[in-house]
Amino acid sequence: MFAYKKFVIAEHERGLLFKDRRLSAVLLPGIYRRFDPWDRIAVLVHDLSEPEFEHPLAELFLNTAAETVAEHLHLISVGEQEVVLVYKSDTLSEVLPPQSRRVYWKGPVRVSQVTVDIREDYELDRKLAATLMQSPTVSRNSVYRAEVPDRHVGLLIVDGELVRSLAPGPHAFWTFNRTIRVEILDTRVQVMEIGGQEILSRDKVSLRVNLAAQYRVSDPVRARAELNNPLEWLYRELQFALRQAVGARTLDNLLGNKDGLDRAIFEAVAERAAENGFVVSSVGLKDVILPGDMKEILNQVVQAEKVAQANVIKRREETAATRSLLNTARLMDENPTLLRLKELEMLEKVTEKVDRLTVFGGLDGVLKDTVRINV
């Protein structure tokens, strides 16, 4: 009686029957008895609620016992430039990488597959990318995800080569067999500041100047294709143009004609920037900082200029007053009546400050004795 062995296979199970350590049959649900006095028979039971067939000899079984296992096992083989999406009961469960093989049981859990060719088209649609990101069983290392903000452009770089630009929105790519990264450039108008530049003017005055430039990226693909670091290149171009323009001018020219300096820098940069995918809209010198001793000298110069201007204005007013008096004297000389009126006006002013006035000889006496004008 002990020579018989009993095996029970449940509804959700399958059994691999080995005889003399060789696979001989797949046992379906049921009760089995085998005469085995010499312990030559063994049964390995698998739970089909987990449909993956995990066995170190799985490949060997498929090759040497194909007729025995073909009805019960399903092999998924992935090509060199393929990715397989494995679904269990219509739910994404796993992503199989290129050149991989996986064996599944055919049973109560329905296993299906979707093969994706990634040789040329390695970008995922948004729905699939969202599903992969939300799946707890799928490794996120298999997908590169990038979010391009509004008013920005993404540059897709595959294996170090710029491939194309990406519109605003989410993007996802398979990372198998390639290295992928996305660089994001802002296409809005931006301000670049060139600050703290120590420059010698043409007349050997040490200056510290700050420059501001407005720009935007007009052709991101060209900018990235032509330049290793586009923004750093633009910074250097503005810096060199600023140094060249300031070094070619004297201090008086710089302080008196900033607009000309701005135009010179703009003309030096704008064309080269356009050739490399940038539009420079404006350039302006923000600050010109002088050394302490030079500030004092300039203040003295300005003060002297203002004093000279004030003296000129004062002399001009004195000359005008003298000319007016001369004209008045000529009119009085030519018109006795006008002279008489002037005498009365002066008499009125004199008598305003007199408390009491005693008149002798009438009005004529007052005029003759009080005010005498000898011509």
VOVOZA-418930 format. One record per residue (C-alpha): residue number from 0; residue in three letters; z, x, y. Coordinates in steps of 0.2 Angstrom, whole numbers, plus 2048, in hexadecimal, padded with zeros to 3 digits. Example, Ala and Ser with C-alpha at 12.3 -4.5 7.8 and 13.67 -1.06 7.14 Angstrom:
R    n  res   up  east  north
R    0  ala  827   83E    7EA
R    1  ser  824   844    7FB
//
This chain:
R    n  res   up  east  north
R    0  met  800   800    800
R    1  phe  804   80E    80C
R    2  ala  7F2   814    809
R    3  tyr  7EB   806    814
R    4  lys  7EB   808    827
R    5  lys  7EB   7F9    833
R    6  phe  7E3   7F9    844
R    7  val  7E4   7EB    851
R    8  ile  7D7   7EA    85F
R    9  ala  7DB   7DE    86D
R   10  glu  7CE   7D3    876
R   11  his  7CE   7E0    885
R   12  glu  7CD   7EF    87A
R   13  arg  7C1   7F9    870
R   14  gly  7C5   805    862
R   15  leu  7BC   815    85D
R   16  leu  7BD   818    84B
R   17  phe  7BD   82A    845
R   18  lys  7BB   82F    833
R   19  asp  7BE   842    82F
R   20  arg  7BE   844    842
R   21  arg  7AD   83D    844
R   22  leu  7A9   82D    84E
R   23  ser  7A3   820    841
R   24  ala  7A5   80F    84A
R   25  val  7AA   806    859
R   26  leu  7B7   7F8    855
R   27  leu  7B6   7E7    85E
R   28  pro  7C5   7DC    860
R   29  gly  7CD   7D8    850
R   30  ile  7D9   7DE    841
R   31  tyr  7D3   7EC    836
R   32  arg  7D9   7F4    826
R   33  arg  7D3   804    81F
R   34  phe  7D7   80C    80F
R   35  asp  7DC   81E    814
R   36  pro  7E8   827    808
R   37  trp  7E3   838    80E
R   38  asp  7E5   834    821
R   39  arg  7D3   836    825
R   40  ile  7D1   827    831
R   41  ala  7D6   826    843
R   42  val  7D3   819    850
R   43  leu  7D3   81C    863
R   44  val  7D6   80C    86D
R   45  his  7CF   80A    87F
R   46  asp  7D4   7FD    88B
R   47  leu  7C5   7F5    893
R   48  ser  7CE   7EF    8A3
R   49  glu  7CA   801    8A8
R   50  pro  7B8   802    8A4
R   51  glu  7B6   815    8A6
R   52  phe  7B4   81E    895
R   53  glu  7BE   82D    897
R   54  his  7BD   839    888
R   55  pro  7B9   84C    887
R   56  leu  7AC   848    87A
R   57  ala  7A3   83A    883
R   58  glu  793   843    885
R   59  leu  793   849    873
R   60  phe  795   837    86D
R   61  leu  786   831    877
R   62  asn  77C   83F    870
R   63  thr  781   83F    85D
R   64  ala  787   82D    85B
R   65  ala  77B   824    866
R   66  glu  777   816    85B
R   67  thr  78A   813    858
R   68  val  78F   813    86B
R   69  ala  77F   80D    874
R   70  glu  784   7FA    872
R   71  his  796   7FE    87A
R   72  leu  794   80C    886
R   73  his  78A   80D    896
R   74  leu  785   81E    89D
R   75  ile  781   821    8B0
R   76  ser  778   831    8B3
R   77  val  776   836    8C5
R   78  gly  767   841    8CB
R   79  glu  767   850    8D6
R   80  gln  763   847    8E6
R   81  glu  76B   836    8E2
R   82  val  77B   82D    8E4
R   83  val  781   81F    8D9
R   84  leu  78C   811    8DF
R   85  val  796   80A    8D1
R   86  tyr  79C   7F8    8D2
R   87  lys  7A9   7EF    8C7
R   88  ser  7A7   7DD    8C7
R   89  asp  79C   7DE    8D7
R   90  thr  7AA   7E8    8E0
R   91  leu  7A6   7FA    8E5
R   92  ser  7B1   805    8DB
R   93  glu  7AA   817    8DB
R   94  val  79C   822    8E2
R   95  leu  795   82E    8D6
R   96  pro  78E   83F    8DE
R   97  pro  77E   847    8D9
R   98  gln  77C   84F    8C8
R   99  ser  78B   845    8C1
R  100  arg  78C   83A    8B1
R  101  arg  799   82D    8AD
R  102  val  79B   822    89E
R  103  tyr  7A1   810    89F
R  104  trp  7A6   803    892
R  105  lys  79C   7F3    891
R  106  gly  7A9   7E5    891
R  107  pro  7B2   7D8    89B
R  108  val  7B1   7E3    8AB
R  109  arg  79E   7E2    8B0
R  110  val  799   7F3    8B6
R  111  ser  789   7F5    8C1
R  112  gln  781   802    8CB
R  113  val  776   805    8DA
R  114  thr  76D   815    8DB
R  115  val  76A   81D    8ED
R  116  asp  75D   82A    8EF
R  117  ile  764   836    8FC
R  118  arg  755   843    8FC
R  119  glu  74F   83D    90D
R  120  asp  759   82D    912
R  121  tyr  76B   833    912
R  122  glu  771   827    91F
R  123  leu  77C   818    91A
R  124  asp  77A   807    921
R  125  arg  788   800    92B
R  126  lys  78E   7F3    91E
R  127  leu  78E   800    910
R  128  ala  797   80D    91B
R  129  ala  7A5   800    920
R  130  thr  7A7   7FC    90D
R  131  leu  7A9   80E    908
R  132  met  7B6   811    916
R  133  gln  7C0   802    911
R  134  ser  7C0   806    8FE
R  135  pro  7D0   80E    8F8
R  136  thr  7C7   815    8E9
R  137  val  7B9   81D    8F1
R  138  ser  7BB   82F    8F7
R  139  arg  7B7   830    90A
R  140  asn  7B2   842    908
R  141  ser  7A1   83C    901
R  142  val  79C   834    912
R  143  tyr  79C   83B    924
R  144  arg  79F   82E    931
R  145  ala  79C   830    944
R  146  glu  79E   824    952
R  147  val  793   826    961
R  148  pro  79A   81D    971
R  149  asp  790   813    97D
R  150  arg  786   81D    98A
R  151  his  787   82C    97E
R  152  val  77A   834    972
R  153  gly  77E   83B    961
R  154  leu  775   84A    95A
R  155  leu  773   84B    947
R  156  ile  774   85D    940
R  157  val  770   85F    92E
R  158  asp  773   871    926
R  159  gly  773   878    938
R  160  glu  763   870    93D
R  161  leu  761   863    94B
R  162  val  759   854    942
R  163  arg  759   845    94E
R  164  ser  763   83C    95B
R  165  leu  76F   82D    957
R  166  ala  771   81D    962
R  167  pro  782   817    967
R  168  gly  78C   80F    958
R  169  pro  793   814    948
R  170  his  789   81F    93C
R  171  ala  78D   825    92A
R  172  phe  784   832    91F
R  173  trp  785   838    90D
R  174  thr  78C   84A    90D
R  175  phe  786   84F    8FC
R  176  asn  77A   85E    8FB
R  177  arg  77B   861    90E
R  178  thr  786   865    91C
R  179  ile  786   857    92A
R  180  arg  78E   857    93B
R  181  val  78B   84C    94B
R  182  glu  78C   853    95D
R  183  ile  78F   846    96A
R  184  leu  788   848    97C
R  185  asp  78D   83D    98B
R  186  thr  77D   837    994
R  187  arg  786   830    9A3
R  188  val  786   839    9B4
R  189  gln  794   846    9B3
R  190  val  79B   853    9BF
R  191  met  79C   865    9BB
R  192  glu  7A7   870    9C5
R  193  ile  7A5   883    9C8
R  194  gly  7B6   889    9CE
R  195  gly  7BE   899    9D4
R  196  gln  7AF   8A3    9D6
R  197  glu  7B2   8B4    9DF
R  198  ile  7A2   8B9    9E8
R  199  leu  79E   8C6    9F5
R  200  ser  793   8BF    A03
R  201  arg  784   8C9    A0A
R  202  asp  78F   8D1    A17
R  203  lys  79C   8D6    A0A
R  204  val  7A9   8C9    A0D
R  205  ser  7B3   8C4    9FD
R  206  leu  7B2   8B1    9FB
R  207  arg  7B9   8A5    9EE
R  208  val  7AD   896    9ED
R  209  asn  7AD   885    9E3
R  210  leu  79E   87C    9DE
R  211  ala  79B   86A    9D7
R  212  ala  78B   864    9CF
R  213  gln  786   852    9C9
R  214  tyr  77C   852    9B9
R  215  arg  777   848    9AA
R  216  val  76F   84B    999
R  217  ser  75E   844    999
R  218  asp  757   84B    989
R  219  pro  765   84F    97D
R  220  val  75A   854    96F
R  221  arg  751   861    97A
R  222  ala  762   867    981
R  223  arg  769   86A    970
R  224  ala  759   871    968
R  225  glu  756   87E    976
R  226  leu  769   882    97A
R  227  asn  777   887    96E
R  228  asn  784   880    97A
R  229  pro  77B   875    988
R  230  leu  78A   872    993
R  231  glu  78F   884    993
R  232  trp  77D   889    997
R  233  leu  77D   87D    9A6
R  234  tyr  78D   884    9AC
R  235  arg  786   896    9AC
R  236  glu  776   891    9B5
R  237  leu  780   889    9C3
R  238  gln  78C   898    9C4
R  239  phe  77E   8A5    9C5
R  240  ala  774   89A    9D2
R  241  leu  784   899    9DC
R  242  arg  787   8AC    9DC
R  243  gln  776   8B0    9E0
R  244  ala  775   8A4    9EF
R  245  val  786   8A9    9F6
R  246  gly  782   8BC    9F4
R  247  ala  772   8BA    9FE
R  248  arg  77A   8B2    A0D
R  249  thr  786   8B8    A1B
R  250  leu  797   8B0    A1E
R  251  asp  790   8A8    A2E
R  252  asn  781   8A1    A25
R  253  leu  78C   89A    A17
R  254  leu  798   891    A23
R  255  gly  78B   88B    A2F
R  256  asn  77E   885    A22
R  257  lys  786   87E    A12
R  258  asp  778   872    A10
R  259  gly  76B   880    A0E
R  260  leu  776   888    A02
R  261  asp  778   878    9F7
R  262  arg  765   876    9F8
R  263  ala  762   888    9F2
R  264  ile  76E   886    9E3
R  265  phe  766   875    9DF
R  266  glu  754   87C    9DF
R  267  ala  759   88B    9D4
R  268  val  761   880    9C7
R  269  ala  758   86F    9C7
R  270  glu  747   875    9BF
R  271  arg  74F   87F    9B1
R  272  ala  75B   872    9AD
R  273  ala  74D   865    9AB
R  274  glu  744   870    99F
R  275  asn  753   870    994
R  276  gly  757   85E    994
R  277  phe  763   85C    9A4
R  278  val  761   853    9B4
R  279  val  76B   85B    9C2
R  280  ser  76C   84E    9D0
R  281  ser  776   857    9DD
R  282  val  77F   867    9E1
R  283  gly  78C   86A    9EE
R  284  leu  798   878    9F4
R  285  lys  7A9   871    9F4
R  286  asp  7B4   87F    9FB
R  287  val  7B2   890    A03
R  288  ile  7C2   899    A03
R  289  leu  7C4   8A9    A0E
R  290  pro  7D0   8B7    A0C
R  291  gly  7E0   8B6    A17
R  292  asp  7DB   8C4    A24
R  293  met  7C9   8BC    A26
R  294  lys  7D1   8AB    A29
R  295  glu  7DB   8B2    A38
R  296  ile  7CC   8BB    A3F
R  297  leu  7C1   8AB    A3E
R  298  asn  7CF   8A1    A46
R  299  gln  7CF   8AD    A54
R  300  val  7BD   8AC    A56
R  301  val  7BD   899    A56
R  302  gln  7CB   899    A63
R  303  ala  7C2   8A5    A6E
R  304  glu  7B2   89A    A6D
R  305  lys  7BC   88B    A72
R  306  val  7C4   894    A81
R  307  ala  7B3   899    A87
R  308  gln  7AC   888    A85
R  309  ala  7BB   881    A8F
R  310  asn  7B8   88E    A9D
R  311  val  7A6   889    A9E
R  312  ile  7AA   877    A9F
R  313  lys  7B7   87A    AAD
R  314  arg  7AB   885    AB7
R  315  arg  79E   877    AB5
R  316  glu  7AA   86A    ABC
R  317  glu  7AF   875    ACB
R  318  thr  79D   878    ACF
R  319  ala  79A   866    ACF
R  320  ala  7A9   862    ADA
R  321  thr  7A3   86F    AE7
R  322  arg  792   868    AE7
R  323  ser  799   857    AEA
R  324  leu  7A3   85D    AF9
R  325  leu  794   865    B00
R  326  asn  78A   856    AFF
R  327  thr  798   84B    B07
R  328  ala  799   858    B15
R  329  arg  786   857    B18
R  330  leu  786   844    B19
R  331  met  795   844    B26
R  332  asp  78C   851    B30
R  333  glu  77C   846    B31
R  334  asn  786   835    B33
R  335  pro  794   835    B41
R  336  thr  799   823    B3B
R  337  leu  79C   829    B2A
R  338  leu  7A6   837    B31
R  339  arg  7B0   82B    B3B
R  340  leu  7B4   820    B2B
R  341  lys  7BA   830    B23
R  342  glu  7C5   833    B31
R  343  leu  7CD   822    B30
R  344  glu  7CF   824    B1D
R  345  met  7D9   834    B20
R  346  leu  7E3   82C    B2D
R  347  glu  7E8   81E    B22
R  348  lys  7EE   82A    B15
R  349  val  7F8   834    B21
R  350  thr  800   825    B28
R  351  glu  805   81E    B17
R  352  lys  813   82A    B16
R  353  val  81A   828    B28
R  354  asp  829   81C    B2A
R  355  arg  826   819    B3C
R  356  leu  817   81C    B47
R  357  thr  818   81B    B5A
R  358  val  807   81A    B63
R  359  phe  803   820    B74
R  360  gly  7F2   81F    B7C
R  361  gly  7EC   811    B70
R  362  leu  7E1   813    B61
R  363  asp  7D6   81F    B68
R  364  gly  7E5   82A    B6C
R  365  val  7EB   829    B5B
R  366  leu  7DA   82E    B54
R  367  lys  7D7   83C    B60
R  368  asp  7E9   844    B60
R  369  thr  7ED   841    B4D
R  370  val  7DD   846    B45
R  371  arg  7D2   853    B4C
R  372  ile  7C3   859    B43
R  373  asn  7BA   867    B4B
R  374  val  7A8   86A    B45
//
